[in-house]
Amino acid sequence: MYCSYEKILIGSAFFFHQDFGYVQTTSTEVLKSYVFNEPIVVDAARLQPLGPAAIFMQGTKRMPGTAVTKSVVANEPGGRKREEIFVDIIEKISVTFSSSGYILTSEIDGTIQMKSYLSGNPEIRLALNEDLSIGRGGGTIYDYRSSSGSGAVILDDCNFHESVRLDSFDMDRTLSLVPPDGEFPVMNYRMTQEFKPPFRINCLIEEAGQLKAEVIIKVRAEFPSNITANTIAVQMPLPKYTTRASFELEPGAVGQRTDFKEANKKLEWGLKKIVGGSEHTLRAKLTFSQESHANLTKEAGPVSMTFTIPMYNVSRLQVKYLQIAKKSSSYNPYRWVRYVTQANSYVARI
């Protein structure tokens, strides 16, 4: 009983200690306001019947329902509101590979998302790459003449939130704004300039005897080894006459699952995480109900992939600094800048 109780207490502490795997606070005083370690004994005879939703309306020893929409550590010890601001650079990428591995199409749809918990709505200055160019001609959609020339980061186009002022954007790529309440997109952008895809996918399908075939899928992470992708899912449609699939993973593989969806004839391969620079291989042996009368590559595929890569972005667009107008010499709010890359349409033909 004691061990089980301690596990629950420690699990609760870690839940509020981290956000997306990143440490948010180590203050025991802050965690005390979220985790309650004394049991509450309630006389069951005195309780009114509760519906599924009513259970959240009872008792004083629990966080209010709005807690899930707020920062994990929104309050300082003593009940003071924690001054902090979140800036997320979220990029959804679309890539199509040919059967030989060449990139046929590539595009990035990105957004700089901001959520402010700053009191008094102070002015904020957000600086991007100095070598940023907007528009294929190296200028911007606002006819600015960039002193940086072609630049290392070239966006096809972009648009800004109505609160953003662009007075010095052409000079130093700085955005000025007074953030409104709630979460909002500071800037949306699109990029079709050639970029290095985070994953390479190779797939081979070939006959392996009468009414049999073998599929080999290789996935290689092209990003640095200090970056880890998570929630990876690989799918591949199989010939409609496939009746069975058996799978073989690499020796010592952990955190991986495989499945054959017979209803829609799909192969599924899930990986909990992939470390940068690593390569993973799946082999699948297929059994058919009839002979193939066409090229197998025309009846199977393409291979599609979904993933999330925290603290990584392929466009190289960066927030160089986040400056907040000071109310006093002691005013120093917390600033959080996070990068996330996700797959929008990531496809490899076979």
C-alpha positions, 0 to 999 in steps of 0.5 A: 500500500505504501509503495503504491501510494508513493508511486502516485505521489511521485508521478503527480510531481513529475507531471507538473515538473515537465512539459513535453519532456522539458523541465518547467520548474524545480521549486518544491514550493510551486509543486506543493500547490499542485500535489496533495499528499494527505488522504481525504476520507469521505463518508460515502453515505453523505455523498450525493449521486454524481454524474460523469461531469459532476465529479469535477465540481466537488471537493476543495483539494483539487485544481480548478478545471481551467488548469489545463489551459494555463501554464503548468507553473502559472503561479509563484509561491504565495499565489502571485501570478507568474510572469511568463511568455511562450513562443512556439515555432511550429513547422509542418512539412510536406515532402514527396520522394521518388522511388529512387530517393530523389525529392520531387516536392517539398514545402514548409507551412510554419507559424510563430505562435505566442501565448502571454501571461504577462500582466499589463500587456508590455511591448515585446520585440521579437528578432528573427534571422538577420539574413532572412529574405521574403519573396523569390526576388530576395525582397519582401512582400512589402517591397522592402529592400533587404540589405542582406541580399539573397539570405540563408533563409528564404520564405516564399511569403508570410503574413502577420497578426494585426498587432504586429508593427513592422517599422524596423523589420526591413532594417534588423528583422525585428517585430514589435507588438503588444500581445493581445490576451490568449494565444495567437499567431504572430506570423504565418509563413510558407517556404518551398526553398530546398531544405534537408528533409529530417528523414530518408525513406527507402522501400523495396517490395519483391516476389519471394516465391509463389503467392509470397512477397517481401517488403523492406522499409528503411528509415534514416534520421538525417538530423543531429544525434542530440535531437530525438523524434517521437510518435513516429508512424509509418504506413504502407498500403499492400496489394488488395489480395494480401491475406497475411503479413509477418514482421521482423524487426532489428535485433534488440529493437525496443519501443516499436510495434507492427500491425497488418490491418486486414480490413484496409490492407495496410502495413503499420509500423510505429516507433516510440522515438528515433535518435538523430543519425540512427537507421531502422529497418522493418522486414515484412513477409506477405502471403497472397490469396492469388498470383499477381498479374501486374508489377507489385510496385504498382499495387502497393504503396506509397509509404507515408510517415508521420512524426514530431521532432521537438526543438528542431526546425528545418527552415532554420528560421530562428528567434534571436531574442525576445525583449520585453519592455521593463516595468522596473529594474527587478522585472524579469519575466520568464521567456520560453522559446520552443521549436517543433517540426511535424509531418504534414504529408511525408510520402515515398513512392516505391 
